[in-house]
């Protein structure tokens, strides 16, 4: 029997924290029955329609969830733009506080009963979970720690610290120049990171301290998913997070890489096997805790 086709609803969000609109989309299979809501947060150099993420959204919808994913406002994409990183100035002015506030803006929107464009009969916003990939995994840990509306948190290949070990030499150069460039290996773009991201980190150090927040403030059920062949964020980071919250569930997936077998653009009509493995263990967890 063929799987039911999910409905897609595109959203355009605005924030009280900045003037930059950002997009999200929502997928569900219409049944007239309220379903748990999953919000998916992309990582560094990522975006909501990267690779296999649309297939992932449809798959979760077919498993009985409302799946929502967003473009973090300063990820380099432009509303109605090319669909890829193009606003490098915005990318350079991104920081972790902006990203946390963007997730909060989306949660506010989903929980606002006055939003006439949302299919209220399909959403059970009392059962809302966050899933984050890579840097997005760090963000959902922090957001879960500060927002009791979140009922469960799942990380995929998550960072365990927003400070990736900035050296004193790098700090000095970065502060003097005001900007530091990283290469996008996929597009070969030189992506600017303005020093403001460091200043934001120091201004908001307690809010952005992942180990502290996971250890002291994250009360919701937590699943930590990581591949044992992750070439970008070592699997040791998953064990560090688990040590901060030993009650969390830990799923180390064999032969799984950082992007869970995906690439951009994704040419296939089905999820990569690695992504499906991560999705399966995630759905099993969410069905038990939501």
KEVEX-479291 format. One record per atom (N, C-alpha, C): x, y, z. Coordinates in steps of 0.001 Angstrom, whole numbers, plus 524288, in hexadecimal, padded with zeros to 5 digits. Example, Ala and Ser with C-alpha at 12.3 -4.5 7.8 and 13.67 -1.06 7.14 Angstrom:
! residues 2
833867E9C681E78
8300C7EE6C81E78
833907F31C81E78
832327F73681BA8
835667FBDC81BE4
832648001E81EBE
This chain:
! residues 290
8034F7FB5780000
800008000080000
8037A804E580000
802928089D7FC75
805D680D4D7FC54
805088109C80135
8095181341802C8
80914816B680750
805CF81B888060C
802CF81D9A809DB
7FFE18226F808E2
80390826FE807F0
801F982A778048B
8053D82EF580342
804538336080730
808728353B809A0
807D38397C80D63
8065183E9B80AB8
803C0841DF80DB2
802A58473D80C2F
8073384AA380DF3
808CD84E4F80A9F
80CF5851FF80C07
80A9B8576F80C96
80C0485A09810E1
80A5985F67811D5
80F37862BD8128F
80FE6866BD80F52
8146986A3B80FC2
8131986EDA81339
816CD8703581697
816188746781A62
81A45878898198D
818F687D6C81A95
81CBB881B681A8C
81C778845581FE1
820D58846C82294
821028864F827F2
823FA88B6F82857
8227188E9982C1E
825478935C82D70
82654893498334A
82A8C895C8834C9
82C5D8958D83A2F
82C5189AF183CAD
82BA589B10841BF
82C2C89FFA8449F
831E28A139845BD
8356489D9B84476
83AED89E4A845BB
83E1D8A08C8413B
83BF28A06C83C6C
83EBA8A277837E2
83ABF8A3598338F
83C7B8A59E82F3F
838E18A71482B08
839028A3578266F
83B6B89EC782721
83C4789B4C822B0
83832896E9822A2
834A8896BA81EC1
830CA8928181E92
8337288D4981D62
831088891481F32
8333B883EC81E19
82ED08800381D57
8300A87BF381A64
82C19878408189F
82C2C8734181BDF
8279B870B881C0E
8271486B8B81E57
823068689E81B20
822E58637A81BAE
81EA0860848194E
81CEE85C2F81CF2
8182385A8581C34
81588856DC81FB9
8132B8528381C6F
813FB84DA481E11
811E88492081B2D
80E97845C881ED5
80A40843D581CD4
807018404A81FD8
8037283D5181C1C
801AE838D281DDE
7FDAC835ED81B0B
7F8758373F81DA0
7F4E0839A981ACD
7EFFD83B6281D3E
7EC8D836D281EED
7EB5D836AF823F6
7E7EC832A182617
7E39D834FF82973
7E40783A1782AA2
7E05883C8E82E31
7E17683B56833E0
7E5B183880834E4
7E7358371D83A39
7EC46839F283BA3
7ECAF83BF784078
7F16F83ECB84203
7F62583B2684263
7FA8483D0984071
7FF49839F184027
803C783CD9842DA
80789839FF84516
80C1183C9C84765
80F1583FA584346
81180843E7844FD
81430847878417A
81A14846F384244
81CE48464983DFD
82294845EF83E0E
824CB84A9483B12
8283F84D8383D94
82AE9851EC83B17
8308B8505683A15
83232850BE8352D
8377684F218338C
83ACB853EF8327B
83F7F85401834C8
8430C8587C83460
84808856C383195
8493E8595F82D41
84DE38581482A28
852DF859FD82CDA
857488588282A9B
85C4D859E182CDD
85F1785E4682A05
8640185F0582B63
8676A862FB82919
8680F861E882341
8674C865FB82011
8677C8659181A5C
862F28625B81829
85F1C8612981B87
85A8F85E35819CB
855DC861AE818F3
851A185F428171E
84CB38620681656
8485D85DF181606
8438685FB581650
83F3085C1481728
83E38858648128D
83FA485A0880DD3
83EBE856C380939
843B88541C80748
847B5853D880AAD
84CA78516080942
84BCC84B8780844
84E588499880442
84EBB843F98035E
8499684118803B0
8495383D788075A
844D7839F9807E5
840E583BE480BED
8414E840CA80DB9
83DFC842888120A
8382F842B08109E
836DD8439F80BBA
831598437B80A3C
82F3483DE880A65
8325C83A2E808CB
830C3834B680945
830248333380EFE
8339E8353C8123D
8335283430817D8
82E378365481A1C
82CD483B1681874
8280083D8381A56
8234883A3A818D2
8231A8387C813F7
81EB48354081236
81E838301481534
8230D82DCA81627
8233B828C7818EE
8210F8295381E72
822A782D6582137
820A282E3682682
81AC282F2A82660
818F3832188227E
813578330682206
8106B82DE282149
812B582A5F81E2E
8102E8254F81D40
81047821C38220E
813A88230F825D2
813CB8201882ABE
8101C8225B82ED3
80D188266582D5E
8093682879830F2
80ADA82D45833FA
80EB083023831FD
81072834F38347B
80F498399E830F5
80F0383E2E83356
80F5D8430F83068
8151E844A783093
817808450D82C08
81D228461782BB9
81DEA84BA1829AD
820BE84EC282CB3
821B08544082B5F
827918551C82B1A
82952857AA826EE
82ED58591E8269A
82F4185ECD824F6
8335686151826B9
833ED866E9825BD
8394F8681D82397
8399786C7A820C5
83E9486EE881F98
83FCC872C4823F9
843E7871D1826DF
84595875B882AA5
846AF87ACC827AE
8452A87F27829F5
8449D8840A826FB
849A5885E98246F
84E1A884D0826E5
85314886C6824DC
8567A8825D822BC
853F887E5C82076
856FB879EC81E6E
8591587ADC818EE
857FD87F70816AF
85A05880B681184
856158802480D28
8517D87DF380E56
84D7187D9C80A5A
84A1B8828A80A53
8479388373805F6
8442F887F880542
83EC0885F5803EE
83AC68881F80663
83569886A880516
83472887A87FF49
83283883B17FC81
8319E883E17F6D8
836B5884A27F3CB
83B05882E57F610
8400F883477F36D
8415D87E4E7F072
8466787D267F009
8482D878B37ECF0
84734873737EF97
84642873857F4B1
845B786EAD7F795
84AD286C997F9A4
84F0386FA87F90D
8542886E227FB10
856A1872EB7FDA0
85B36872217FFF6
85DD98766B802AA
85F3587AB57FEC7
85D2F87F6A7FFA4
85E60883BA7FC1B
85F38888EB7FEF3
85CED8899580399
85DA588E7280687
861F388D8F80A8E
866CA88E3C808D3
86B3188D0180C34
86BD08910D8108C
869F3895CA80FAA
86A1C899BC813C3
866AB8980E8185B
862058963B8172F
85E988944B81B57
8611288F9C81E11
8635E88C1781B11
865F08878381D4E
86A158892F8213F
86D1C88D2881FC9
8714A88EFB8232F
86F5E8917C8282D
86A8C8935D82820
868608960582CB8
864E28926C82FF7
8650788D7382EC7
86220889AB831DF
864D9888C98371A
861D58872883AFA
864208856E83FE6
86048881CB842AB
8620E87F6A846D8
85EED87B6C84977
85A1987DC284C0F
85A7C8827684E0F
855F2884E885081
851A9885E984C7B
8532D887D8847D7
84F5D888A4843AA
84C99883838425D
84F9087F598420D
84D5187A4F84086
8498687847844AB
84AFF878BC849A7
847728771A84DD0
8426987A4B84DAD
842F387F5C84CB2
83E4E882B284C70
83AE088151847BF
83D4F87FCB84359
83A4387E1A83ECA
8370A8793D84006
8396887583842B8
83677870D48443B
831F58725B847D0
832FA875ED84B6B
82ED5877CF84ED4
82A7887A7584BD8
82BD687D71847C9
827DE87FFF84487
8246187BF7841E2
826C0877BF83FE8
823B08739B83D70
82027870EB8416A
8222786FD084616
81EEC86D5584A12
81A59870E084B94
81B6F875E684C27
817328799D84D53
812FC8795984923
814AF879288443B
810FF8790583FD1
80DA68741584008
8102786FA6840E5
80D4C86AB4840F1
8097886A698457F
80ABC86D00849CB
8077C86CC384E75
8036D8711984EB1
803558747084AC6
7FFB1878CD84AA7
7FA818770184845
7F68F8769384B81
7F18187496849AD
7EEE18783B845CB
7F0E187D0484549
7EE88880C3841AE
7F0AE8804083C22
7F47A87CC883B4E
7F6B787C2283619
7F2EF87906832B8
7EFD887BDB82F98
7EBA88795D82C97
7EDBE875B282863
7F2A887682826A1
7F4A18733F8225F
7F69286DF482445
7F6F686D2F8296F
7F8B28682782B6C
7F4178645E82BCE
7F4F285F6682A77
7F0BE85B7E82AD6
7F01C859BB8307F
7ED4F85CCB8339A
7ED1085BFB83942
7EB3E8567E83AB1
7E7B7854468379B
7E5AC84F11838DD
7E9CE84AD18384A
7EE0284BF383572
7F211848068346E
7F69F8485483842
7F71F84CA183B29
7FBB284D9883E74
7FA6384CCE84430
7FD79849A3846D0
7FD438495C84C80
8022A84C0984E9B
801C38511984F90
8065A854288511C
807E28532B856C0
804C4850138599D
8067184E8085EDC
80A6484A0C85E94
80B1B847E2859ED
80F07843BD85917
812BF84598854CC
8166C848ED85653
819FF84B4F8528C
81F9C849AF853C7
8224D847D584FCA
827BA8462A85052
82B318493D84C9D
8301F8499584DFC
8341184C0584AA7
837FC847E9848F2
8396284805843EB
83DB6844E9841D5
84197848B683F6B
846988482F8409A
84A8484B9A83E53
84F1C8488983C3F
850FA84A20837A4
8557E8479883535
85A5A84AEB835EA
85E938489E837D3
863AD84B1A83829
8637384FEF83BB3
864938548A839B6
863FE8594583CD8
85E50859E783E96
85AA58585B83B48
855338587883CD8
85418854F984184
85727850CD8421A
8569B84D7D846B4
858008506084BA9
85C2A8537E84B70
85D79856BF84FEC
8593485AAA8511F
856E985CDA84D03
852C9860BD84DBD
84DFC85E5C8505A
84C61859A984EC2
847A68577085117
84890855DA856C4
84D52854768581C
84E858537885D9B
84DD785875860D2
84FDF85CC385EC9
84F6E861BA86196
849CB86394861CB
846F48631285D78
84180864D685D64
83E298617E86104
83F0285C6E86102
83C198591886496
83D1185A7F86A43
841F285BF686B71
8434B85D56870D0
8409C862568729D
83F47865CD86EF5
83D0286AD28707B
8372B86B3F86F56
834C78674586D01
82F59867C486B4F
82C4C862D786CC8
828F686349870B4
8262085EBA872A2
821E585CF286EDD
820C58601286AD8
81CF185E6B866ED
81F01859DF863B4
824198592F8639C
8268F854CC860EB
826308500586474
8240C84BBA8626E
8231784718865A4
82712842BD864CB
82A3084307860A9
82E4283F2585FB3
832408418385BFC
8371A83F9E85C5A
83B5F841A78592B
83E6083D0E856D3
83FAF83D8D851CD
842CF8399B84F14
8474583C5D84C4A
84BFD83A6B84CED
8507583C8F84A09
8526F8389484622
853D483A8584187
8564C8375683D81
85BB3839A883C7B
85FD1836BD83DDF
865398387383CD8
8664983DD483F26
864A183E9E84409
864BC843D58465D
86A278456684846
86B1C84A8184809
86F8684CC884AC8
86E6C84C8C850A2
8729384CC1853B9
871E984CAB8596B
87398851CD85BEB
875458558F858A6
876FF85AA485A9E
876A485E898562B
874828633385719
8743286708852DC
879808696C851B5
87D1D8691185562
8827E86ADA85479
885A88662C8529D
887198660A84D96
889BF8616684B78
88F908613284CBD
8914A8640A850A4
896C8864188520C
899C28687084F60
8976D86D1D84F37
89A05871A284CEE
89F328729C84FC8
8A373872B484CE7
8A8978737D84F3D
8A991879498502F
8AD4F87A6D8539B
8AEB587FDC854C0
8B0BD8828D84FD3
8B3B187F9E84CA9
8B5C7881D8847CB
8B157883478440F
8AD8F87FC384385
8A90E880E684032
8A6048858B8424F
8A536885B284771
8A24288A00849C9
8A4CA88F3E848A5
8A9EC88F6B84920
8ACB08945584837
8AC1E896128428B
8ACF68927883EE7
8AC79893B983955
8A6E8895478380B
8A32D8924683A0A
89D9F8931F838EF
89BE58988683ADB
89D81899CA83F96
89BEE89EDA841C1
89E6F8A35D83EC6
8A35B8A2B083D44
8A60A8A6D683A56
8A3918A7A5834FF
8A25D8A37283244
8A0338A3CD82D03
89A4C8A4B882D04
897B58A31983131
8920E8A39F8318D
88F0889F4982ED9
891D389BED82BF3
88F3B897D082906
892F88933282861
890BA88E9582837
8939C889BD82758
8908F886AB82345
893328845381F88
89085881B281B34
8910387BC181BB9
88CA88792181A99
88CAE8737081A44
88AC8871F7814D1
88CE586DC4812C2
88B4C86C2980D84
886A68687080DC6
882F38694980A56
87EC18658580981
880E58617B805AC
881FD85CCF8079D
8848C858E38044E
881228575D7FFAA
87C04857F18002D
878758567E7FBF5
8788E85A7D7F78C
8787685F8C7F8EE
87808863AF7F4F0
87D23866967F405
880FD865BF7F788
8860B8687E7F769
8858186E587F8B9
880EF86FF47FAB0
88057875557FC6F
883A48764480155
885BD87AFE801B6
8886287CA98067D
8845387F6C809E0
882CA87CF080E1C
87E8887ED881155
880AE88212815DD
87EF6886F88165E
8810188A4381A91
87E6B8890581FC9
8818988947823E0
87F898892982936
8819D88E0A82BE7
87E2E891B782D08
87FE48968482F93
880D48958783565
8843C898A0837A7
885E1897C983D14
8815689840840E7
87D0389A7983F22
8787889B0D8428E
8768E895D7844BA
8779689184841FB
875D688C7C84402
878AF88B2684913
87DA588CB784969
880A888BE684E36
87EA088F8485282
87D9E8945D85118
87B978981D854EF
8764B8964F85706
872FB8944A8538B
86DE98924685540
86E9788DAC858F1
8725C88A4F857C7
87369885CF85B26
874ED88796860A3
8785688B79860F3
87A0688D458661F
875B88902986902
872768930E86629
86E20895E1868AB
86A0A8922186AD7
8697B88DA48684D
86541889FF869A8
8676C884A786B2C
86BBC884C486DE4
86EA787FF286ECC
86B7187BD0871AE
8687987D5F87599
865798798A87890
861208773A87539
85E7687A8587230
85A4C8789586EC4
85C69874D586AB0
8614F875A086901
86391872A8864B3
8673486E418667B
8675986D3286B7E
86AB88691986DA4
867CF863E886D4D
86900860D186946
8662485BEE86866
866DA8581386CE3
86BAE856E086EA0
86C2E85310872E7
86945854C3877D6
869B5859BB87942
8670685B9E87DF1
8611D85B0387D6F
85F0885C9A878F3
8595E85C758783E
85743856E9877E4
85A298536F87558
8587A84DF88751A
858A984B8887A88
85CAC84CC687D73
85D6084A75882A2
8596484C8B8868F
8586B851AB88667
8556D8543288A94
84FC58557B88935
84EA68568788436
84993858D1882E0
846418559987F2F
848A38520787C4B
845A484EFF8787A
842E384A8387B47
83DD984B2787C29
83ACF8474A87F1D
837DE8438187B92
83748844D487699
834268419A87312
8371483CA087190
83432838A086FD4
836C68340786DA9
83A528358C86914
83EDF83312868E2
842D383463864F2
844CA82F6D86256
8450482F9985D20
8477E82B7E85A03
84C1382DDA8571D
850AB82B67857A7
8557082D1E8550E
856C282923850DA
8567B82AC584BE9
857998274E8477A
85CA882922844E5
8602E82580843E2
86529826E38416D
867228223D83E4F
869A18234E839EC
86C0C81F31836D6
8719981E258389F
87324819388388E
87878817FB83A55
87C958193283637
87ADF81AD28317D
87E8681C6982D68
87E048223D82C32
87C298255582FF5
87B7682AF382F25
880C582D7E82E52
8817582FC7829B8
886778322782845
886C2837EE829A7
8828783A3382B88
8825283FD082CA6
881F0840EE83272
87E4C83E6283513
87DB483EE283AC7
87EDC8398283D14
88358838D483F98
884E18339D84170
880C5831398450B
8804C82C14844D3
87C798295A84806
87D7C82A3984DD5
8823382BCB84F2F
8835C82D0B854AB
87FC88314E856BF
87DF6834C485347
87A78838FD85506
87552836BE8571E
8737B8328B854D0
86EAF8300F856BF
86F7F82DF585C3A
8740C82BA185D29
875278298C86257
875C582DF486651
877DD83262864A8
8782E836EB86829
872C3838CC869C3
86F408391D86600
869E883ABF86736
8673E836D086ACC
8680C831D6869BF
865A282DC786CF6
867A382E108728F
86C9982F5B87337
86EC682FEB87879
86C3B8346C87B6E
86A7B838698788E
867CC83CD487B0E
8625483B5787CD6
85FEF8379487A3B
85AA1835D287B95
85A6082FE587AED
85C4082CFE87ECA
85C818274887E3C
85732824B587D5B
852ED8275B87ED1
84DB88252287DE6
84C1C8256887831
84EF18284E87512
84DB6828AD86F7D
84E848236686CD8
84BBC822938688E
84C9A81DF38655E
850CA81F2B8614C
8545781B8D86085
858BA81C4485CF2
858738181C858B5
8585E819E5853C7
858358164A84F53
85CE28177384BD2
860DC8142084C0E
865658148F848A2
8647A810E884407
863E78133283F61
8626F8102F83AC5
8674980E6F837CB
867D380967836AC
86C7E80775833FC
86C958091182E40
8714E80A4482C6D
8723380B91826E9
86F038104E8252A
86E13813FD828A7
86AFE818A382770
86E7981D73827CD
86E09820EA823E8
8714E8258D8237C
86E5882A6E8254A
870E382EFB824DB
86EB6833BE8271F
869888354F824A7
8691F834EA81F91
8645A8367F81CDE
86091831F981C05
8616482DB681ECE
85DDA8293D81EB0
85CD8827638191A
86122827418161E
860E682527810D2
85EE9828EB80CB6
85D7B82DAB80E4F
85B3D8316B80AAB
85F42834F780832
85D9E837AA80419
860CE83B9280179
85D1483F717FEE7
85F3B843D17FD31
85BE4847C07FAAB
85E008490A7F53A
85A86848C67F145
85516846F37F195
854D08410A7F228
8506E83F287F44C
84FBE839807F4EC
84CE1837657F02B
84F44833C17ED3C
84CF08320B7E849
848D182DD17E8D8
8487882B5C7ED65
84518826D57EDE4
83F7F828387EF3D
83C0E824647EE8C
836878250B7EFE6
83559822F77F557
83952820BB7F7E7
8388F81E7A7FD11
83CC982083800BD
83BB182020805C9
83F89821B9809AD
8447681E6180950
84909820BD80A34
84DBE81D8280AC9
84D01819A480F45
84F518151F80EC4
84EA98110A812BC
8506F812EF81816
854A48160181840
8568F817FB81D43
852A381BA581FCC
8504181F1381CB3
84C55822B181EC3
8478781FB9820A7
8461581BA281DCB
841968187D81F66
842A5815CD824A1
847768140A8256A
848D68119E82A6A
848458158282EE0
84A1D81A5C82E01
8499481E6A83205
843DA81FCA832EB
840DF8201E82EBC
83B548216B82F35
8385F81D2083219
83999818428310B
836E9813E48339C
837B98140A83984
83C96814B883B36
83D9B814B8840D1
83B318198E8435C
83AE481DD084063
838848229D84262
832A8821FC84323
8300381FC583F53
82A5681EFD83FB7
8290F81B3A84427
82C2281729844BB
82B4B8138084912
82B968166684E49
82F6F819CA84EDA
8301381CDA853A5
82B778209685470
82A07823778505D
825F382763850E5
820A5824E085220
81F968206184FE5
81AA281DBB8510A
81A5D81C0B856C0
81ECD81B328591C
81EDB8198985E9D
81E8581E1B86268
82080822B0860DF
820FC826EC864BE
81D1782B5B863F6
81AAF82BC085F5B
8170B8300F85E82
8116982E7285FE1
